[in-house]
Amino acid sequence: MSRLEEFLRYFKEMGGIEELEQFKRDTQFVSEHWAELLGKYPDKWIGVKDGEVVAVSDDLKDLVSAIPE
């Protein structure tokens, strides 16, 4: 099995390429709204899903556990 095949199999097992595409869309949202997000959530960790802020925390571990599946 090639490295590419192994990589693609891994992502398929972990939720598929759609999960990677969702990550790309969410990071694009953060990039496009960076100044607004910094103003609204200063010194905070934010969780973004489907173009919306879904969790906010002072602590990264708490944020990760607060993000809905």
N, C-alpha and C positions, 0 to 999 in steps of 0.2 A: 504494500500500500504506500502510495506517495505521501509526502508531507501535506500536500494540498488536500488529498482525499481524507487523510486523517483529521485535518483541520475542519473540513466540511462535515465530516461525520460527528466530530465533537460538538459543533454548533447545532447540528440537527438534534443530537441527544439532549442538549441544554436548552432546547426551546426553538431551535431552528434559526434560520437567517432572519426571520421576522423580528426576533428579539434584537438582533444587531441593527436592523433598519430602524426599529423604535428608538434605540440608543442614539442613532445618528440624528433622527428628527428632534429628540429632546435636547441634545447638545446644540443643535442649530437654534432651537428656541432660546436657550440660555444665552447663546452668543448674540442673537438679534435683540434681546431684551436686557442685556447686561447692565446698562446704566440704571434702568428702571428697577431691576431686581436688587441692585446694590443699595439704591435709595430706600426701597421698601423693606429690605431685610438686612440692615447693616450688621456686620460681624456675626452672621448666622450661617448655618448650613441649610441648604434647601434641597428638597427632593422634587423633581419634575417628572411628570408622566403625562403623555398625550397633550403636551403644550400647556400644562397647568401646574402650578405649585401645589403639591399634595401633602407636603410635610415641611416643617421648619423646626430647627433645634439649635441649641448652643453646642451640642455634643454630637459628633459624627455617629457614634454607636447608637445613640438614642434615635437619631434621624433614620438610620437604616432600619431599625426595628419598627419605626412609625410609618414607613412607606407601605401603602396597601399593595397587595399582590396584583 
